[in-house]
Amino acid sequence: QSIQLLQKLTYNVPVFCAGANIDELISFLMHHVQSTEDELTIPCLGLLANLCRHNLSIQTQIKSLNSVKSFYRTLISFLAHSSLTMVVFALSVLSSLTLNEEVGEKLFHARNIHQTFQLIFNIVVNGDGTLTRKYSVDLLMDLLKNPKVADYLTRYEHFTSCLGQVLDLLHGRNPDSSSKILELLLAFCSVIELRHTLRQAILEPSGLPVSGNTRFVTRSKTFEPSVALVHLSNQPLEGSEDCSILALQLFKEIFEDVINTGNSASAEHFVDLLLPVLLDHLRMPEQIMDELLVKKKHERMVKAINVLTNILLYDILKMHASKVLTASQCISLIEHQFTYSGIDTGYGTKAVDSKMCKLAADIILKTLDLMSRLKQDVPGMEVSFYKILQDQRLIMPLTFALTSDHREQVKVGLGILFEAAPLPDFP
């Protein structure tokens, strides 16, 4: 139970590795993993996977041991184990320790990498529960960071079929599992060729095999990936796992791919499905919420505005947005941010330094950017836009943007400043 507790506590958490206790723990774990298999073997291997992942100090320590080759042989033998959990833990440790070394070159070589992909996708889809799925997704995301492995995956002949099975998992009711699958889909978006395939799978799903069946069939509307993603993007704020944020980030990637490939026809139906949800994200609920929920609501607003901005970059899709987004909605959103965040109270207030104030500033400027793009297409938008640009309260959001560490925020701030500076009453 102690090992299982440590495994839960160290999952996706950086571990400070100085001190004798860590040395003893690693020695104990390695010894037990190489001993006769018992009920402690899997949790020990899982804890080792956590400690090794993204931790150069612990990786170096293990690789410097005289017994490391014997340890590698034990891990490789686990790849044929009947327990998928054991397999993914062993692969995770091997990936952390050997991916960029000679052992890893052999293990993840072009000759057998396709078998490794098949194994990992099998674990993602058919794993022994949520925990195993989490580790298999983390493993695949780590492998994708290696350019050579990412290139192998673009040439993996069963990727489209496997992707269809992964997308089917979004219809499950476990938000913890769904959020992990969304993380994987976002990792695929880091590789341009995989993002193309993912965009086709979401926007043109009729050619995807269903549940691993290689015979191509037509899916029902309710099982289209786009419908599942829109549903996940609109989860209650009270949920522990924010699938909504991840789904909105994925929409941003999908529309970037639509723009880059010039393939807007397939996106039109999806935009009509998505726009009501995006606009709902921009409305503040009437009932009073606690601070944590307000913060989550504002974070979703930022992501929703990012998606809307990408939709507006394509004229055909922009027409759809201009029919449903009104000037009054944009003004209401901006006014709420001015009032709620404390931006309109001026310098010297506690609110000015808060995370909420920075979120509000981001929402204000990105909404103004939307208004700028729509000012010729939506009635009343141009007048409302130039009126806000001459509001004294705009100083604070512009200050946040122009001094931000994020390039995108600086770019939006400069764009608004460029539009506002020539106006007679610009503050």
C-alpha positions as CSV (number, residue, x, y, z in Angstrom):
1,Q,0.0,0.0,0.0
2,S,2.9,2.4,0.7
3,I,4.3,1.8,-2.8
4,Q,0.9,2.3,-4.3
5,L,0.5,5.5,-2.4
6,L,3.9,6.7,-3.5
7,Q,3.0,5.8,-7.1
8,K,-0.2,8.0,-6.9
9,L,1.7,10.9,-5.3
10,T,4.5,11.0,-7.8
11,Y,2.4,10.6,-11.0
12,N,3.1,13.6,-13.2
13,V,4.8,15.4,-10.3
14,P,8.5,16.5,-10.4
15,V,10.5,14.7,-7.7
16,F,13.4,16.3,-5.9
17,C,16.0,13.6,-6.0
18,A,18.8,14.7,-3.7
19,G,19.4,12.6,-0.6
20,A,20.0,9.1,0.6
21,N,16.3,8.3,0.9
22,I,15.8,8.5,-2.9
23,D,18.9,6.4,-3.5
24,E,17.6,3.7,-1.2
25,L,14.2,3.9,-2.7
26,I,15.6,3.4,-6.3
27,S,17.8,0.5,-5.1
28,F,14.8,-1.1,-3.5
29,L,12.5,-0.7,-6.5
30,M,15.1,-2.0,-9.0
31,H,15.9,-5.0,-6.8
32,H,12.2,-5.9,-6.4
33,V,11.5,-5.5,-10.1
34,Q,14.3,-8.0,-10.9
35,S,13.3,-10.4,-8.1
36,T,10.6,-13.1,-8.4
37,E,7.3,-11.6,-9.5
38,D,4.8,-10.9,-6.8
39,E,2.0,-8.4,-6.0
40,L,4.6,-5.6,-5.4
41,T,6.2,-5.9,-8.9
42,I,3.7,-3.8,-10.8
43,P,3.4,-0.9,-8.3
44,C,7.3,-0.9,-7.9
45,L,7.6,-0.7,-11.7
46,G,4.9,2.0,-11.9
47,L,6.7,4.1,-9.3
48,L,10.0,3.7,-11.2
49,A,8.2,4.9,-14.3
50,N,7.1,8.0,-12.5
51,L,10.5,8.7,-11.0
52,C,12.4,8.3,-14.3
53,R,10.0,10.3,-16.5
54,H,11.4,13.8,-17.3
55,N,13.9,13.4,-14.4
56,L,17.5,13.6,-15.8
57,S,19.1,13.2,-12.4
58,I,17.4,9.9,-11.6
59,Q,17.9,8.6,-15.2
60,T,21.7,9.4,-14.9
61,Q,21.8,7.7,-11.5
62,I,20.2,4.4,-12.8
63,K,22.3,4.4,-16.0
64,S,25.5,4.7,-14.0
65,L,24.8,1.5,-12.0
66,N,26.8,-1.7,-12.9
67,S,23.6,-3.7,-13.0
68,V,21.9,-1.5,-15.5
69,K,22.2,-4.0,-18.5
70,S,20.7,-6.7,-16.4
71,F,17.9,-4.3,-15.5
72,Y,17.3,-3.5,-19.2
73,R,17.0,-7.2,-19.9
74,T,14.4,-7.7,-17.2
75,L,12.4,-4.8,-18.6
76,I,12.6,-6.1,-22.1
77,S,11.4,-9.5,-20.9
78,F,8.3,-7.8,-19.4
79,L,7.2,-6.6,-22.9
80,A,5.8,-10.1,-23.5
81,H,3.9,-10.2,-20.2
82,S,0.2,-11.0,-20.1
83,S,-0.5,-7.9,-18.0
84,L,-0.9,-4.8,-20.2
85,T,-0.1,-2.7,-17.1
86,M,3.2,-4.4,-16.7
87,V,4.0,-3.9,-20.4
88,V,3.3,-0.2,-20.4
89,F,5.2,0.4,-17.2
90,A,8.2,-1.4,-18.6
91,L,8.0,0.5,-21.9
92,S,7.8,3.8,-20.0
93,V,10.9,3.1,-18.0
94,L,12.8,1.9,-21.1
95,S,11.7,5.0,-23.0
96,S,12.9,7.3,-20.3
97,L,16.2,5.6,-19.9
98,T,17.2,4.5,-23.4
99,L,15.3,6.4,-26.1
100,N,18.3,8.5,-27.2
101,E,20.9,5.8,-26.6
102,E,22.1,2.6,-28.3
103,V,19.6,0.3,-26.5
104,G,16.7,2.6,-27.4
105,E,17.9,2.8,-31.1
106,K,17.5,-1.0,-31.2
107,L,14.3,-1.1,-29.2
108,F,12.6,1.8,-31.1
109,H,14.2,1.0,-34.5
110,A,12.2,1.3,-37.8
111,R,12.2,-2.5,-38.0
112,N,10.1,-3.0,-34.9
113,I,8.7,0.4,-34.1
114,H,5.4,-0.5,-35.8
115,Q,5.0,-3.4,-33.4
116,T,5.6,-1.0,-30.5
117,F,3.0,1.4,-31.9
118,Q,0.5,-1.4,-32.3
119,L,1.2,-2.5,-28.7
120,I,0.8,1.0,-27.3
121,F,-2.5,1.7,-29.2
122,N,-3.8,-1.7,-28.0
123,I,-3.1,-0.7,-24.4
124,V,-4.7,2.8,-24.9
125,V,-7.8,1.2,-26.4
126,N,-8.0,-2.1,-24.4
127,G,-6.0,-1.3,-21.2
128,D,-6.7,-2.6,-17.8
129,G,-8.5,0.6,-16.7
130,T,-7.9,4.3,-16.5
131,L,-4.5,4.0,-14.8
132,T,-3.0,1.9,-17.6
133,R,-4.5,4.2,-20.2
134,K,-2.9,7.2,-18.6
135,Y,0.5,5.7,-18.7
136,S,0.2,4.4,-22.3
137,V,-0.9,7.9,-23.4
138,D,2.0,9.5,-21.5
139,L,4.4,7.0,-23.2
140,L,3.1,7.8,-26.7
141,M,3.3,11.6,-26.0
142,D,6.9,11.2,-24.8
143,L,7.8,9.1,-27.9
144,L,6.3,11.8,-30.2
145,K,8.8,14.3,-28.8
146,N,11.5,12.3,-30.6
147,P,11.5,13.5,-34.2
148,K,12.5,10.1,-35.6
149,V,9.8,8.3,-33.8
150,A,7.2,11.0,-34.8
151,D,8.3,10.5,-38.4
152,Y,7.8,6.7,-38.0
153,L,4.3,7.3,-36.7
154,T,3.4,9.4,-39.8
155,R,4.2,6.3,-41.9
156,Y,2.5,3.8,-39.6
157,E,0.0,2.1,-41.9
158,H,-2.6,1.4,-39.2
159,F,-2.6,4.9,-37.8
160,T,-5.9,5.9,-39.2
161,S,-7.6,2.8,-37.9
162,C,-6.0,3.2,-34.5
163,L,-7.0,6.8,-34.4
164,G,-10.6,5.8,-35.1
165,Q,-10.5,3.5,-32.1
166,V,-9.0,6.3,-29.9
167,L,-11.7,8.7,-31.0
168,D,-14.3,6.1,-30.1
169,L,-13.1,6.3,-26.5
170,L,-14.4,9.9,-26.3
171,H,-17.9,8.5,-26.0
172,G,-17.1,7.0,-22.6
173,R,-18.5,8.5,-19.5
174,N,-15.3,8.8,-17.5
175,P,-14.0,12.4,-17.7
176,D,-10.6,11.4,-16.3
177,S,-10.1,9.0,-19.2
178,S,-11.6,11.5,-21.7
179,S,-9.2,14.2,-20.7
180,K,-6.2,11.9,-21.2
181,I,-7.4,11.0,-24.7
182,L,-7.7,14.7,-25.5
183,E,-4.1,15.2,-24.3
184,L,-3.1,12.5,-26.8
185,L,-5.0,14.1,-29.6
186,L,-3.3,17.4,-28.9
187,A,0.1,15.7,-28.9
188,F,-0.8,14.3,-32.4
189,C,-1.4,18.0,-33.5
190,S,2.3,18.7,-32.8
191,V,3.1,16.7,-35.9
192,I,1.7,18.4,-39.0
193,E,1.0,15.1,-40.9
194,L,-0.8,13.6,-37.9
195,R,-2.8,16.8,-37.5
196,H,-4.0,16.5,-41.1
197,T,-5.2,13.0,-40.4
198,L,-6.8,13.9,-37.2
199,R,-8.7,16.9,-38.8
200,Q,-10.0,14.5,-41.5
201,A,-11.0,12.0,-38.8
202,I,-13.0,14.6,-36.9
203,L,-14.5,16.6,-39.8
204,E,-14.9,13.7,-42.3
205,P,-15.5,10.7,-40.2
206,S,-17.5,8.6,-42.7
207,G,-14.4,6.8,-43.9
208,L,-13.1,5.8,-40.5
209,P,-13.2,2.2,-39.5
210,V,-15.5,1.6,-36.5
211,S,-14.1,-0.1,-33.4
212,G,-11.1,-1.4,-35.2
213,N,-13.0,-3.1,-37.9
214,T,-11.0,-2.6,-41.1
215,R,-14.1,-2.7,-43.3
216,F,-15.0,0.9,-43.9
217,V,-18.6,1.7,-42.8
218,T,-20.8,4.8,-42.3
219,R,-21.0,6.0,-38.7
220,S,-24.2,7.2,-37.1
221,K,-24.4,10.9,-36.4
222,T,-24.4,10.4,-32.6
223,F,-21.1,8.6,-32.8
224,E,-19.3,11.1,-34.9
225,P,-16.1,12.3,-33.2
226,S,-17.2,16.0,-33.7
227,V,-20.4,15.4,-31.7
228,A,-18.4,13.8,-28.9
229,L,-15.9,16.7,-28.8
230,V,-18.5,19.4,-28.8
231,H,-20.2,17.6,-25.9
232,L,-16.9,17.4,-24.0
233,S,-16.2,21.1,-24.7
234,N,-19.4,22.0,-22.8
235,Q,-18.9,20.1,-19.6
236,P,-20.1,21.6,-16.3
237,L,-17.6,23.9,-14.6
238,E,-17.9,21.8,-11.4
239,G,-16.2,18.9,-13.1
240,S,-12.8,17.9,-11.7
241,E,-11.2,17.2,-15.0
242,D,-11.4,20.1,-17.4
243,C,-12.1,18.3,-20.6
244,S,-13.6,21.5,-21.9
245,I,-10.3,23.4,-22.0
246,L,-8.6,20.5,-23.8
247,A,-11.4,20.1,-26.3
248,L,-11.4,23.9,-27.0
249,Q,-7.6,23.8,-27.5
250,L,-8.1,20.9,-30.0
251,F,-10.7,22.9,-31.9
252,K,-8.1,25.7,-32.3
253,E,-5.7,23.2,-33.8
254,I,-8.3,21.7,-36.1
255,F,-9.2,25.1,-37.5
256,E,-5.6,26.0,-38.0
257,D,-5.3,22.9,-40.1
258,V,-8.4,23.8,-42.0
259,I,-6.8,27.2,-42.8
260,N,-3.4,25.8,-43.7
261,T,-4.9,23.1,-46.1
262,G,-7.7,25.4,-47.5
263,N,-10.3,22.7,-46.8
264,S,-13.2,24.7,-45.4
265,A,-16.0,22.7,-47.0
266,S,-15.7,19.9,-44.5
267,A,-15.6,22.4,-41.6
268,E,-18.9,24.3,-42.4
269,H,-21.2,21.8,-40.7
270,F,-18.9,21.5,-37.7
271,V,-18.8,25.3,-37.3
272,D,-22.6,25.4,-37.2
273,L,-22.6,22.7,-34.6
274,L,-19.8,24.4,-32.5
275,L,-20.8,28.1,-32.6
276,P,-23.7,27.9,-30.1
277,V,-21.4,26.2,-27.6
278,L,-18.6,28.8,-28.1
279,L,-21.1,31.7,-27.6
280,D,-22.4,30.0,-24.5
281,H,-18.8,30.0,-23.1
282,L,-18.8,33.8,-23.6
283,R,-21.9,34.3,-21.4
284,M,-21.4,34.8,-17.6
285,P,-24.0,32.8,-15.6
286,E,-26.5,34.9,-13.7
287,Q,-25.9,33.1,-10.3
288,I,-22.9,34.0,-8.1
289,M,-20.0,31.5,-8.4
290,D,-17.1,31.0,-6.1
291,E,-13.7,32.3,-7.1
292,L,-12.4,28.9,-8.4
293,L,-15.3,28.4,-10.8
294,V,-15.1,32.0,-12.0
295,K,-11.4,31.4,-12.8
296,K,-12.3,28.2,-14.7
297,K,-15.0,30.1,-16.6
298,H,-12.6,32.8,-17.6
299,E,-10.0,30.3,-18.8
300,R,-12.7,28.7,-21.0
301,M,-13.6,32.1,-22.4
302,V,-10.0,32.7,-23.5
303,K,-9.9,29.3,-25.2
304,A,-13.3,29.8,-26.9
305,I,-12.3,33.2,-28.2
306,N,-9.1,31.6,-29.6
307,V,-11.3,29.2,-31.5
308,L,-13.5,31.9,-32.8
309,T,-10.5,33.9,-34.0
310,N,-9.3,31.0,-36.1
311,I,-12.8,30.5,-37.5
312,L,-12.8,34.2,-38.6
313,L,-9.6,33.7,-40.6
314,Y,-11.5,31.8,-43.3
315,D,-14.1,33.9,-45.2
316,I,-16.6,31.1,-45.7
317,L,-16.5,30.2,-42.0
318,K,-16.5,33.9,-41.0
319,M,-19.9,34.3,-42.7
320,H,-21.3,31.6,-40.3
321,A,-19.9,33.4,-37.3
322,S,-21.1,36.8,-38.4
323,K,-24.7,35.6,-38.4
324,V,-24.7,34.6,-34.7
325,L,-22.2,36.9,-32.9
326,T,-23.6,40.4,-32.1
327,A,-22.0,43.7,-31.1
328,S,-24.0,43.7,-27.9
329,Q,-22.6,40.3,-26.9
330,C,-19.1,41.6,-27.3
331,I,-19.8,44.8,-25.4
332,S,-21.5,42.9,-22.6
333,L,-18.5,40.6,-22.3
334,I,-16.0,43.4,-22.2
335,E,-18.0,45.5,-19.7
336,H,-18.3,42.5,-17.4
337,Q,-14.5,42.0,-17.5
338,F,-13.9,45.7,-16.7
339,T,-16.3,45.6,-13.8
340,Y,-15.7,42.1,-12.3
341,S,-11.9,42.0,-12.5
342,G,-11.3,45.4,-10.9
343,I,-9.6,46.8,-14.0
344,D,-11.7,49.9,-13.9
345,T,-10.6,50.7,-10.3
346,G,-7.3,52.0,-11.6
347,Y,-3.7,51.5,-10.3
348,G,-2.8,50.6,-6.8
349,T,-5.5,48.1,-6.2
350,K,-4.9,44.6,-5.1
351,A,-7.0,43.2,-8.0
352,V,-4.6,44.7,-10.6
353,D,-1.9,42.1,-9.7
354,S,-4.2,39.1,-9.6
355,K,-4.4,36.2,-12.0
356,M,-8.0,37.1,-12.6
357,C,-7.1,40.6,-13.7
358,K,-4.6,39.2,-16.3
359,L,-7.3,36.7,-17.5
360,A,-9.8,39.6,-17.8
361,A,-7.3,41.7,-19.8
362,D,-6.7,38.8,-22.1
363,I,-10.4,38.4,-22.7
364,I,-10.9,42.1,-23.3
365,L,-8.2,42.4,-25.9
366,K,-9.0,39.2,-27.7
367,T,-12.7,40.2,-27.8
368,L,-11.6,43.5,-29.3
369,D,-9.6,41.6,-31.9
370,L,-12.7,39.6,-32.8
371,M,-14.7,42.9,-33.1
372,S,-12.0,44.3,-35.4
373,R,-12.3,41.3,-37.7
374,L,-16.1,41.5,-37.8
375,K,-16.5,45.3,-37.9
376,Q,-17.5,45.3,-41.5
377,D,-19.7,42.2,-41.2
378,V,-21.9,42.6,-38.1
379,P,-24.4,45.5,-37.6
380,G,-23.2,48.0,-35.0
381,M,-19.9,46.3,-34.5
382,E,-17.7,49.1,-36.0
383,V,-19.3,51.8,-33.8
384,S,-19.0,49.7,-30.7
385,F,-15.4,48.8,-31.5
386,Y,-14.2,52.3,-31.9
387,K,-16.1,53.4,-28.8
388,I,-14.3,50.9,-26.6
389,L,-11.0,51.8,-28.1
390,Q,-11.4,55.3,-26.7
391,D,-12.3,54.1,-23.2
392,Q,-9.9,55.1,-20.4
393,R,-10.2,51.6,-18.9
394,L,-8.4,50.1,-21.9
395,I,-5.0,51.3,-20.5
396,M,-4.6,48.4,-18.1
397,P,-5.4,45.5,-20.5
398,L,-3.0,47.1,-23.0
399,T,-0.3,47.4,-20.4
400,F,-0.7,43.7,-19.4
401,A,-0.5,42.6,-23.1
402,L,2.4,44.7,-24.1
403,T,4.5,43.6,-21.1
404,S,3.4,40.0,-21.3
405,D,5.9,37.1,-21.7
406,H,3.5,35.5,-24.2
407,R,4.2,36.4,-27.9
408,E,0.5,36.0,-28.9
409,Q,-0.7,38.5,-26.2
410,V,1.9,41.0,-27.3
411,K,0.8,40.6,-30.9
412,V,-2.9,41.1,-30.1
413,G,-2.0,44.2,-27.9
414,L,0.1,45.8,-30.6
415,G,-2.8,45.2,-33.1
416,I,-5.3,46.9,-30.9
417,L,-2.8,49.8,-30.2
418,F,-2.2,50.2,-33.9
419,E,-6.0,50.6,-34.4
420,A,-6.5,52.8,-31.4
421,A,-3.6,55.2,-31.5
422,P,-4.9,57.5,-34.4
423,L,-8.3,58.0,-32.6
424,P,-8.8,61.5,-31.1
425,D,-9.9,60.3,-27.7
426,F,-7.5,57.3,-27.3
427,P,-6.3,57.5,-23.7
